């Protein structure tokens, strides 16, 4: 059985002009419209205009118009946004400013991998990573960074 929740989304701060409904699915869900939250459990998938998120469990915090303000995802979190892929044990997404705070577990670091237009990957790993879905800004605690070498002949 798959539970589905449709949540209104708007993109006031993004260049993407969309009022499309985010699609949210999971094996089970508890939705409390009065309190403004939903708890999703098992194979959680959030398909929003800015990103796609997969996790074991998630909480959606909603405003009075049923638009979501924040997503807190737990367990095997994977977020994709264009050419950027992030993974970790926990992620909190703040919709208003597009901020994602990704946390590591003891088993695995938080990681962001971004592929450039040449197909080369830049990988950031750390205990905690903060990135913004609408910009290229990233902050990493206890950072490890891997970047491709420049293709310039002068670098050799």
KEVEXVEX-420617 format. One line per 2 residues: number of its first residue (from 0); their letters; for each residue x, y, z of N, C-alpha, C, O. Coordinates in nm, 4 decimals. Layout:
N
NUM	A	X:Y:Z:X:Y:Z:X:Y:Z:X:Y:Z ~ ...
end
This chain:
156
0	XX	0.0836:-0.1177:0.0000:0.0000:0.0000:0.0000:0.0878:0.1237:0.0000:0.1872:0.1298:0.0724 ~ 0.0519:0.2212:-0.0800:0.1265:0.3456:-0.0891:0.0344:0.4595:-0.0495:-0.0773:0.4713:-0.0999
2	XX	0.0822:0.5427:0.0409:0.0073:0.6615:0.0799:0.0580:0.7772:-0.0033:0.1774:0.7855:-0.0318 ~ -0.0297:0.8653:-0.0419:0.0114:0.9806:-0.1214:-0.0458:1.1069:-0.0602:-0.1604:1.1093:-0.0154
4	XX	0.0346:1.2111:-0.0585:-0.0078:1.3408:-0.0077:0.0264:1.4423:-0.1150:0.1388:1.4431:-0.1652 ~ -0.0666:1.5266:-0.1508:-0.0378:1.6348:-0.2436:-0.0273:1.7627:-0.1630:-0.1138:1.7927:-0.0808
6	XX	0.0784:1.8373:-0.1869:0.1047:1.9571:-0.1110:0.1251:2.0718:-0.2082:0.1998:2.0590:-0.3053 ~ 0.0596:2.1826:-0.1827:0.0748:2.2990:-0.2699:0.2136:2.3577:-0.2514:0.2650:2.3633:-0.1397
8	XX	0.2740:2.4011:-0.3607:0.4051:2.4651:-0.3525:0.4036:2.5921:-0.4349:0.3348:2.6014:-0.5366 ~ 0.4798:2.6886:-0.3898:0.5009:2.8099:-0.4676:0.6487:2.8418:-0.4642:0.7195:2.8009:-0.3722
10	XX	0.6946:2.9133:-0.5621:0.8360:2.9441:-0.5753:0.8575:3.0940:-0.5828:0.8975:3.1445:-0.6877 ~ 0.8324:3.1665:-0.4755:0.8443:3.3114:-0.4796:0.9870:3.3564:-0.5044:1.0082:3.4530:-0.5777
12	XX	1.0859:3.2896:-0.4458:1.2231:3.3363:-0.4518:1.3013:3.2754:-0.5674:1.4114:3.3216:-0.5973 ~ 1.2491:3.1757:-0.6315:1.3203:3.1062:-0.7373:1.2904:3.1683:-0.8722:1.1884:3.2350:-0.8892
14	XX	1.3785:3.1466:-0.9675:1.3521:3.1918:-1.1034:1.2527:3.0985:-1.1718:1.1955:3.1339:-1.2749 ~ 1.2320:2.9810:-1.1160:1.1357:2.8874:-1.1725:0.9971:2.9376:-1.1392:0.9660:2.9601:-1.0222
16	XX	0.9145:2.9553:-1.2382:0.7788:3.0021:-1.2162:0.6855:2.8822:-1.2165:0.6508:2.8290:-1.3220 ~ 0.6452:2.8402:-1.0962:0.5607:2.7228:-1.0882:0.4745:2.7263:-0.9640:0.5209:2.7626:-0.8559
18	XX	0.3524:2.6896:-0.9795:0.2632:2.6687:-0.8669:0.2189:2.5231:-0.8643:0.1138:2.4907:-0.8089 ~ 0.2981:2.4364:-0.9236:0.2582:2.2976:-0.9338:0.2552:2.2323:-0.7967:0.3250:2.2745:-0.7045
20	XX	0.1753:2.1315:-0.7851:0.1605:2.0579:-0.6609:0.2761:1.9602:-0.6458:0.3075:1.8852:-0.7382 ~ 0.3391:1.9613:-0.5287:0.4443:1.8628:-0.5008:0.3772:1.7270:-0.4817:0.2698:1.7171:-0.4224
22	XX	0.4410:1.6247:-0.5319:0.3898:1.4891:-0.5160:0.4713:1.4208:-0.4062:0.5943:1.4192:-0.4116 ~ 0.4033:1.3652:-0.3075:0.4692:1.3007:-0.1954:0.4077:1.1624:-0.1791:0.2858:1.1495:-0.1674
24	XX	0.4922:1.0580:-0.1783:0.4411:0.9223:-0.1589:0.5232:0.8521:-0.0515:0.6387:0.8871:-0.0269 ~ 0.4615:0.7518:0.0126:0.5273:0.6687:0.1127:0.4417:0.5443:0.1339:0.3291:0.5361:0.0849
26	XX	0.4963:0.4481:0.2073:0.4178:0.3269:0.2372:0.3007:0.3583:0.3287:0.1923:0.3021:0.3131 ~ 0.3225:0.4484:0.4247:0.2129:0.4903:0.5118:0.2307:0.6372:0.5475:0.3415:0.6907:0.5424
28	XX	0.1202:0.7015:0.5836:0.1254:0.8434:0.6180:0.0209:0.8758:0.7227:-0.0878:0.8182:0.7244 ~ 0.0557:0.9689:0.8096:-0.0385:1.0266:0.9039:-0.0406:1.1757:0.8740:0.0635:1.2413:0.8760
30	XX	-0.1584:1.2291:0.8463:-0.1719:1.3678:0.8055:-0.2674:1.4375:0.9005:-0.3820:1.3954:0.9156 ~ -0.2204:1.5450:0.9652:-0.3023:1.6231:1.0567:-0.3112:1.7652:1.0023:-0.2228:1.8477:1.0252
32	XX	-0.4184:1.7918:0.9307:-0.4343:1.9228:0.8679:-0.4521:2.0332:0.9719:-0.4066:2.1456:0.9507 ~ -0.5176:2.0026:1.0836:-0.5387:2.1014:1.1891:-0.4063:2.1484:1.2482:-0.3857:2.2682:1.2673
34	XX	-0.3173:2.0551:1.2770:-0.1867:2.0884:1.3352:-0.0838:2.1272:1.2291:0.0198:2.1846:1.2627 ~ -0.1100:2.0974:1.1030:-0.0220:2.1377:0.9948:0.1015:2.0529:0.9761:0.2098:2.1058:0.9510
36	XX	0.0871:1.9207:0.9880:0.2016:1.8348:0.9602:0.1573:1.7002:0.9059:0.0425:1.6588:0.9215 ~ 0.2517:1.6335:0.8418:0.2296:1.4971:0.7951:0.3529:1.4156:0.8331:0.4659:1.4633:0.8216
38	XX	0.3304:1.2931:0.8780:0.4397:1.1992:0.9063:0.4325:1.0899:0.8006:0.3283:1.0268:0.7823 ~ 0.5432:1.0680:0.7314:0.5503:0.9690:0.6245:0.6491:0.8604:0.6649:0.7563:0.8900:0.7176
40	XX	0.6133:0.7353:0.6403:0.6981:0.6246:0.6821:0.7118:0.5220:0.5701:0.6122:0.4758:0.5144 ~ 0.8361:0.4869:0.5377:0.8639:0.3818:0.4403:0.8671:0.4299:0.2973:0.7658:0.4768:0.2455
42	XX	0.9813:0.4192:0.2327:0.9975:0.4558:0.0908:0.9395:0.5933:0.0587:0.8601:0.6084:-0.0341 ~ 0.9796:0.6916:0.1356:0.9308:0.8281:0.1155:0.9920:0.8858:-0.0118:1.1123:0.8737:-0.0349
44	XX	0.9083:0.9485:-0.0939:0.9542:1.0166:-0.2146:0.8814:1.1496:-0.2243:0.7584:1.1542:-0.2270 ~ 0.9590:1.2589:-0.2295:0.9048:1.3928:-0.2463:0.9526:1.4442:-0.3817:1.0729:1.4525:-0.4063
46	XX	0.8593:1.4782:-0.4686:0.8914:1.5318:-0.6006:0.8419:1.6751:-0.6048:0.7238:1.7012:-0.6277 ~ 0.9341:1.7673:-0.5823:0.9029:1.9096:-0.5792:0.9632:1.9753:-0.7031:1.0480:1.9156:-0.7694
48	XX	0.9215:2.0947:-0.7343:0.9729:2.1651:-0.8515:1.1234:2.1907:-0.8392:1.1919:2.1972:-0.9412 ~ 1.1768:2.2053:-0.7176:1.3183:2.2356:-0.6973:1.4058:2.1126:-0.6780:1.5259:2.1198:-0.7041
50	XX	1.3514:2.0015:-0.6339:1.4329:1.8855:-0.6015:1.3471:1.7607:-0.5911:1.2242:1.7672:-0.5912 ~ 1.4150:1.6464:-0.5822:1.3498:1.5200:-0.5497:1.4218:1.4661:-0.4261:1.5441:1.4757:-0.4157
52	XX	1.3459:1.4097:-0.3334:1.4013:1.3584:-0.2093:1.3498:1.2181:-0.1851:1.2316:1.1905:-0.2057 ~ 1.4385:1.1287:-0.1413:1.4022:0.9937:-0.0997:1.4564:0.9716:0.0402:1.5662:1.0171:0.0723
54	XX	1.3791:0.9010:0.1253:1.4221:0.8735:0.2630:1.3387:0.7601:0.3205:1.2377:0.7196:0.2629 ~ 1.3827:0.7099:0.4348:1.3057:0.6077:0.5060:1.1807:0.6671:0.5707:1.0733:0.6071:0.5677
56	XX	1.1967:0.7877:0.6301:1.0857:0.8550:0.6990:1.0984:1.0057:0.6771:1.2065:1.0560:0.6466 ~ 0.9873:1.0767:0.6931:0.9932:1.2228:0.6809:0.8753:1.2874:0.7523:0.7686:1.2280:0.7672
58	XX	0.8977:1.4094:0.7955:0.7935:1.4961:0.8493:0.7804:1.6143:0.7552:0.8805:1.6743:0.7160 ~ 0.6577:1.6479:0.7188:0.6301:1.7680:0.6410:0.5612:1.8668:0.7335:0.4602:1.8333:0.7953
60	XX	0.6137:1.9871:0.7439:0.5490:2.0924:0.8220:0.4819:2.1861:0.7236:0.5464:2.2389:0.6330 ~ 0.3514:2.2067:0.7415:0.2700:2.2805:0.6449:0.2241:2.4130:0.7027:0.2173:2.4298:0.8245
62	XX	0.1926:2.5076:0.6139:0.1340:2.6323:0.6619:-0.0182:2.6239:0.6506:-0.0721:2.5190:0.6152 ~ -0.0860:2.7314:0.6798:-0.2321:2.7321:0.6809:-0.2973:2.7086:0.5467:-0.4153:2.6738:0.5412
64	XX	-0.2234:2.7268:0.4373:-0.2804:2.7055:0.3041:-0.2449:2.5675:0.2493:-0.2698:2.5383:0.1323 ~ -0.1871:2.4836:0.3334:-0.1462:2.3485:0.2966:-0.0180:2.3452:0.2140:0.0177:2.2405:0.1599
66	XX	0.0517:2.4582:0.2035:0.1822:2.4602:0.1365:0.2874:2.4190:0.2387:0.2776:2.4558:0.3558 ~ 0.3879:2.3430:0.1957:0.4840:2.3014:0.2961:0.5941:2.4026:0.3168:0.6422:2.4667:0.2234
68	XX	0.6329:2.4147:0.4449:0.7366:2.5086:0.4870:0.8692:2.4387:0.5073:0.9748:2.4947:0.4777 ~ 0.8643:2.3152:0.5582:0.9867:2.2457:0.5934:0.9657:2.0957:0.5778:0.8566:2.0434:0.6006
70	XX	1.0731:2.0279:0.5385:1.0740:1.8820:0.5320:1.1905:1.8353:0.6172:1.3031:1.8819:0.5997 ~ 1.1644:1.7433:0.7094:1.2701:1.6790:0.7873:1.2690:1.5316:0.7479:1.1715:1.4609:0.7731
72	XX	1.3776:1.4857:0.6862:1.3866:1.3484:0.6359:1.4909:1.2721:0.7164:1.5958:1.3262:0.7515 ~ 1.4606:1.1444:0.7455:1.5482:1.0615:0.8286:1.5732:0.9268:0.7628:1.4814:0.8647:0.7093
74	XX	1.6968:0.8826:0.7671:1.7313:0.7489:0.7204:1.7530:0.7389:0.5716:1.6588:0.7553:0.4941 ~ 1.8762:0.7120:0.5298:1.9115:0.6905:0.3890:1.8562:0.8004:0.2981:1.7894:0.7726:0.1986
76	XX	1.8849:0.9237:0.3337:1.8326:1.0392:0.2605:1.9146:1.0622:0.1333:2.0376:1.0648:0.1367 ~ 1.8445:1.0789:0.0218:1.9081:1.1151:-0.1058:1.8257:1.2287:-0.1663:1.7038:1.2188:-0.1806
78	XX	1.8959:1.3372:-0.2015:1.8309:1.4545:-0.2609:1.8981:1.4816:-0.3948:2.0209:1.4838:-0.4033 ~ 1.8189:1.5021:-0.4987:1.8744:1.5404:-0.6275:1.8147:1.6737:-0.6691:1.6978:1.7029:-0.6441
80	XX	1.8995:1.7541:-0.7339:1.8606:1.8869:-0.7786:1.9457:1.9184:-0.8999:2.0591:1.9643:-0.8858 ~ 1.8930:1.8946:-1.0184:1.9708:1.9181:-1.1394:2.0914:1.8274:-1.1441:2.0780:1.7051:-1.1412
82	XX	2.2086:1.8862:-1.1514:2.3338:1.8101:-1.1586:2.3945:1.7866:-1.0206:2.5098:1.7447:-1.0105 ~ 2.3196:1.8128:-0.9151:2.3675:1.7971:-0.7777:2.2945:1.6803:-0.7116:2.1727:1.6665:-0.7235
84	XX	2.3717:1.5963:-0.6412:2.3141:1.4842:-0.5660:2.3715:1.4895:-0.4255:2.4926:1.5035:-0.4083 ~ 2.2858:1.4786:-0.3252:2.3301:1.4825:-0.1858:2.2764:1.3598:-0.1135:2.1677:1.3109:-0.1438
86	XX	2.3546:1.3108:-0.0170:2.3089:1.1968:0.0617:2.3578:1.2114:0.2051:2.4585:1.2768:0.2320 ~ 2.2842:1.1490:0.2964:2.3204:1.1545:0.4373:2.2190:1.0802:0.5219:2.1256:1.0193:0.4697
88	XX	2.2378:1.0855:0.6518:2.1484:1.0172:0.7450:2.0228:1.0995:0.7735:1.9164:1.0443:0.8017 ~ 2.0366:1.2323:0.7659:1.9252:1.3213:0.8004:1.9362:1.4472:0.7163:2.0464:1.4950:0.6891
90	XX	1.8223:1.5009:0.6752:1.8210:1.6285:0.6029:1.7007:1.7097:0.6467:1.5923:1.6557:0.6689 ~ 1.7208:1.8388:0.6587:1.6115:1.9314:0.6854:1.6139:2.0352:0.5741:1.7150:2.1017:0.5516
92	XX	1.5006:2.0483:0.5045:1.4878:2.1419:0.3936:1.3952:2.2547:0.4357:1.2809:2.2308:0.4747 ~ 1.4447:2.3784:0.4279:1.3678:2.4979:0.4607:1.3238:2.5605:0.3291:1.4048:2.6195:0.2575
94	XX	1.1982:2.5478:0.2983:1.1455:2.5861:0.1676:1.1604:2.7350:0.1365:1.1911:2.7712:0.0230 ~ 1.1391:2.8217:0.2357:1.1382:2.9654:0.2114:1.2686:3.0147:0.1492:1.2660:3.0943:0.0553
96	XX	1.3826:2.9682:0.2007:1.5100:3.0147:0.1469:1.5874:2.9077:0.0704:1.7001:2.9327:0.0276 ~ 1.5292:2.7891:0.0523:1.5930:2.6828:-0.0246:1.7111:2.6178:0.0452:1.7922:2.5520:-0.0200
98	XX	1.7225:2.6345:0.1756:1.8343:2.5794:0.2518:1.8116:2.4325:0.2854:1.7045:2.3941:0.3325 ~ 1.9143:2.3504:0.2603:1.9148:2.2106:0.3017:2.0285:2.1930:0.4006:2.1419:2.2321:0.3726
100	XX	1.9990:2.1340:0.5172:2.1013:2.0992:0.6150:2.1071:1.9474:0.6176:2.0118:1.8810:0.6583 ~ 2.2200:1.8936:0.5738:2.2391:1.7497:0.5595:2.3367:1.7036:0.6658:2.4438:1.7623:0.6808
102	XX	2.3010:1.5981:0.7410:2.3848:1.5494:0.8503:2.4325:1.4076:0.8248:2.3644:1.3274:0.7610 ~ 2.5522:1.3785:0.8765:2.6122:1.2461:0.8642:2.5649:1.1557:0.9773:2.5067:1.2013:1.0757
104	XX	2.5913:1.0265:0.9607:2.5733:0.9302:1.0695:2.7117:0.8755:1.1039:2.8105:0.9128:1.0407 ~ 2.7193:0.7885:1.2025:2.8478:0.7262:1.2350:2.8955:0.6371:1.1214:3.0158:0.6183:1.1034
106	XX	2.8017:0.5822:1.0447:2.8353:0.4896:0.9359:2.8803:0.5574:0.8073:2.9615:0.5024:0.7329 ~ 2.8277:0.6766:0.7810:2.8563:0.7408:0.6527:2.8526:0.8924:0.6673:2.7714:0.9461:0.7426
108	XX	2.9411:0.9612:0.5947:2.9399:1.1074:0.5996:2.8243:1.1641:0.5186:2.7641:1.0952:0.4362 ~ 2.7953:1.2888:0.5433:2.7060:1.3619:0.4536:2.7879:1.3906:0.3287:2.9082:1.4152:0.3379
110	XX	2.7240:1.3878:0.2117:2.7985:1.4047:0.0876:2.7157:1.4800:-0.0147:2.5957:1.4564:-0.0294 ~ 2.7818:1.5716:-0.0857:2.7214:1.6403:-0.1994:2.8133:1.6182:-0.3182:2.9338:1.6420:-0.3101
112	XX	2.7560:1.5727:-0.4280:2.8313:1.5509:-0.5516:2.7663:1.6362:-0.6600:2.6465:1.6255:-0.6863 ~ 2.8477:1.7211:-0.7220:2.7976:1.8068:-0.8293:2.8780:1.7773:-0.9549:3.0011:1.7761:-0.9523
114	XX	2.8081:1.7538:-1.0639:2.8720:1.7236:-1.1915:2.8644:1.8490:-1.2781:2.7574:1.9074:-1.2954 ~ 2.9800:1.8898:-1.3327:2.9807:2.0094:-1.4170:2.9389:1.9739:-1.5603:2.9103:1.8582:-1.5908
116	XX	2.9360:2.0739:-1.6463:2.8903:2.0517:-1.7838:2.9857:1.9659:-1.8659:2.9504:1.9241:-1.9761 ~ 3.1062:1.9387:-1.8150:3.2005:1.8486:-1.8817:3.1887:1.7055:-1.8288:3.2608:1.6161:-1.8733
118	XX	3.0970:1.6844:-1.7333:3.0784:1.5511:-1.6759:3.1744:1.5185:-1.5633:3.1818:1.4035:-1.5202 ~ 3.2488:1.6179:-1.5144:3.3433:1.5953:-1.4054:3.2766:1.6262:-1.2722:3.2026:1.7237:-1.2591
120	XX	3.3042:1.5413:-1.1733:3.2375:1.5515:-1.0435:3.3233:1.6248:-0.9409:3.4453:1.6098:-0.9360 ~ 3.2553:1.7038:-0.8601:3.3137:1.7652:-0.7405:3.2390:1.7024:-0.6238:3.1160:1.7017:-0.6202
122	XX	3.3153:1.6495:-0.5281:3.2527:1.5809:-0.4146:3.2921:1.6517:-0.2861:3.4097:1.6796:-0.2626 ~ 3.1928:1.6802:-0.2037:3.2131:1.7389:-0.0725:3.1603:1.6399:0.0304:3.0481:1.5909:0.0177
124	XX	3.2398:1.6108:0.1311:3.1951:1.5228:0.2391:3.2213:1.5920:0.3707:3.3144:1.6715:0.3833 ~ 3.1385:1.5613:0.4682:3.1594:1.6205:0.5993:3.0592:1.5718:0.7003:2.9718:1.4903:0.6708
126	XX	3.0740:1.6243:0.8210:2.9830:1.5906:0.9302:2.8461:1.6559:0.9093:2.7418:1.5961:0.9358 ~ 2.8497:1.7800:0.8611:2.7261:1.8535:0.8327:2.7501:1.9411:0.7114:2.8528:2.0084:0.7016
128	XX	2.6549:1.9400:0.6187:2.6651:2.0212:0.4976:2.5401:2.1069:0.4862:2.4278:2.0582:0.4990 ~ 2.5618:2.2339:0.4623:2.4509:2.3269:0.4380:2.4640:2.3740:0.2941:2.5689:2.4243:0.2539
130	XX	2.3557:2.3573:0.2154:2.3582:2.4103:0.0785:2.2226:2.4675:0.0434:2.1200:2.4315:0.1012 ~ 2.2255:2.5570:-0.0525:2.1053:2.6262:-0.0965:2.0699:2.5765:-0.2357:2.1548:2.5749:-0.3248
132	XX	1.9434:2.5354:-0.2552:1.9011:2.4773:-0.3826:1.8993:2.5798:-0.4949:1.9058:2.5421:-0.6119 ~ 1.8907:2.7073:-0.4627:1.8788:2.8104:-0.5658:2.0101:2.8803:-0.5984:2.0145:2.9662:-0.6865
134	XX	2.1163:2.8445:-0.5286:2.2471:2.9053:-0.5530:2.3524:2.7955:-0.5542:2.3194:2.6775:-0.5423 ~ 2.4754:2.8326:-0.5681:2.5861:2.7365:-0.5658:2.6588:2.7411:-0.4318:2.7660:2.6822:-0.4181
136	XX	2.6030:2.8091:-0.3340:2.6669:2.8232:-0.2033:2.6562:2.6944:-0.1223:2.5488:2.6352:-0.1118 ~ 2.7700:2.6512:-0.0644:2.7763:2.5303:0.0172:2.8687:2.5575:0.1352:2.9744:2.6184:0.1183
138	XX	2.8298:2.5127:0.2552:2.9146:2.5195:0.3739:2.9285:2.3783:0.4285:2.8302:2.3046:0.4361 ~ 3.0522:2.3395:0.4671:3.0780:2.2021:0.5123:3.1545:2.2050:0.6441:3.2556:2.2743:0.6559
140	XX	3.1062:2.1292:0.7440:3.1793:2.1099:0.8699:3.2634:1.9835:0.8578:3.2166:1.8815:0.8071 ~ 3.3889:1.9908:0.9050:3.4835:1.8794:0.8950:3.4913:1.8312:0.7498:3.4616:1.7159:0.7186
142	XX	3.5315:1.9218:0.6638:3.5224:1.9024:0.5192:3.6323:1.8148:0.4598:3.7476:1.8172:0.5028 ~ 3.5925:1.7388:0.3607:3.6803:1.6679:0.2680:3.6282:1.7026:0.1300:3.5100:1.6831:0.1016
144	XX	3.7158:1.7541:0.0431:3.6726:1.8013:-0.0883:3.7554:1.7360:-0.1970:3.8779:1.7288:-0.1873 ~ 3.6876:1.6882:-0.3012:3.7535:1.6323:-0.4189:3.7026:1.7081:-0.5400:3.5820:1.7188:-0.5622
146	XX	3.7969:1.7611:-0.6187:3.7586:1.8356:-0.7383:3.8445:1.7888:-0.8549:3.9596:1.7501:-0.8345 ~ 3.7909:1.7915:-0.9772:3.8706:1.7501:-1.0934:3.9845:1.8474:-1.1178:3.9774:1.9656:-1.0843
148	XX	4.0891:1.7934:-1.1768:4.2015:1.8803:-1.2144:4.1586:1.9650:-1.3328:4.0742:1.9246:-1.4128 ~ 4.2169:2.0808:-1.3424:4.1859:2.1702:-1.4538:4.2343:2.1094:-1.5835:4.3379:2.0430:-1.5856
150	XX	4.1622:2.1305:-1.6908:4.1983:2.0758:-1.8212:4.2960:2.1647:-1.8979:4.3288:2.1353:-2.0128 ~ 4.3419:2.2711:-1.8368:4.4305:2.3659:-1.9036:4.5683:2.3051:-1.9261:4.6211:2.2370:-1.8382
152	XX	4.6264:2.3289:-2.0419:4.7604:2.2794:-2.0742:4.8656:2.3444:-1.9851:4.9716:2.2859:-1.9632 ~ 4.8385:2.4639:-1.9334:4.9335:2.5325:-1.8462:4.9429:2.4694:-1.7083:5.0377:2.4967:-1.6347
154	XX	4.8457:2.3848:-1.6714:4.8456:2.3225:-1.5385:4.9425:2.2073:-1.5292:4.9772:2.1671:-1.4181 ~ 4.9884:2.1516:-1.6407:5.0665:2.0307:-1.6443:5.1997:2.0449:-1.5882:5.2761:1.9484:-1.5856
end
